[in-house]
Amino acid sequence: MIDLRFLRENPEAVRASQRTRGEDPALVDALLEADAARRAAVATADNLRAEHKAMGKVIGKASKEERPALLAAATDMSAKVKEAEVAQHAADADLDAAQRAISNVVQEGAPAGGEDDYVVLETVGTPPVFDFEPKDHLELGESLHLIDMERGAKVSGSRFYFLTGYGALLQMGLLQLAAQRAVANGFTMMIPPVLVRPEIMAGTGFLGQHSAEVYHLEEDDLYLVGTSEVPLAGYHSEEILDLSTGPKRYAGWSSCFRREAGSYGKDTRGIIRVHQFDKVEMFVYTTPDQAEAEHQRLLAWEREMLDAIDVPYRVIDVAGGDLGSSAARKFDCEAWVPTQQTYRELTSTSNCTTFQARRLSVRYRDENGKAQIAATLNGTLATTRWIVAILENHQQADGSVRVPAALVPFVGTDILKP
């Protein structure tokens, strides 16, 4: 949730952020009204409690004749206090709802617009030119016995799959390489739970705009995570961190689950858009003043991984309307997919500023020892979808696929042959 003090001092900046996202700026005025109403309700309740307490002292000193009237007045005052407290609780709930309705304030410089209004920051590598008709990743995956969609559907339904043989080794190699790179860059490796409580899922912002994408186990009231960002964000909830020596960096290796509820008929072929995949995700806690610099570091580590698998890619600055509620700024790296003649997202890194940490009550002590809200960031370091780019960009005329040199030690061969 956004900072109420910032909102009071900069309401037009928050309205501008809402417009950049394509969201309703009138929600800002609704939040300001809820904030004012809540502060008034708190003041009223505090004043009545103070009066009630003072009446108690007067009663204690009153004569026997004065006490009945004073006790009756105190009873009336007690009822008023209870009414004021009920009103305060209602105002708290209204404020919380209004505050949760507003997405994070978009960072200055992020482009406005929706999914197609991104800005290309850099293009790396040249798309391959084949002297043969290239196959798509699924045709390659099936001919090389790497991917089995048919049996995945038989066992679990559409958008599920088996990775088999070298396909499984290829994914494990990607994730192991990502884990090694993460540790070398100061991250603590984590294998987190993939089921989380509602307050953790809500705290990271995934029960707002993205709630239809989330699997919910109603009987247990637990949610399957779509990224290990969620449990890693909850890892330090209700804690005060020591960030005096620098950011706390974690890399989570987990399976991820997404309902893909809004993608009917989209990317149904292969493993580009599926219900379950594996991922190594970077997650960082830092101070707000260091968040922008840390965001650039996360992007650089993502690019190092993409360079290691030797695929052409571009870096885009994602537009406000495509950020997701928690992100103030997001950079995606998209790899070239030859058979689609377009770039597709492989990595995403977001600066969530203090938005998630405020909901989850993650704080740190500043140089004066005062507790302040921390900033959080996240970024993809490897995921199942990368197999698409590797197969299609490294395919050869005889139907084989070259394994990127960085992955050969994990896969055990430099060529995947039919």
Secondary structure, DSSP 4 states (H G I P E B T S, - for coil): ---HHHHHH-HHHHHHHHHHHT--THHHHHHHHHHHHHHHHHHHHHHHHHHHHHHHHHHHH--TTTHHHHHHHHHHHHHHHHHHHHHHHHHHHHHHHHHHTSPPPPPTTPPPSSTT--EEEEEES-----SS-PPPHHHHHHHTT-EEHHHHHHHH-TT--EE-THHHHHHHHHHHHHHHHHHHTTPEEE---SEE-HHHHHHTTTTSTTGGGSEEETTTTEEE-SSTHHHHHHHTTTEEE--TTS-EEEEEEEEEE---TT-TTSS-STTSS-SEEEEEEEEEEE-GGGHHHHHHHHHHHHHHHHHHHT--EEEEE--GGGS-TT-SEEEEEEEEETTTTEEEEEEEEEE-TTHHHHHHTEEEE-TTS-EEE-EEEEEEEEETTHHHHHHHHTB-TTS-EEPPGGGHHHHS-SEE--
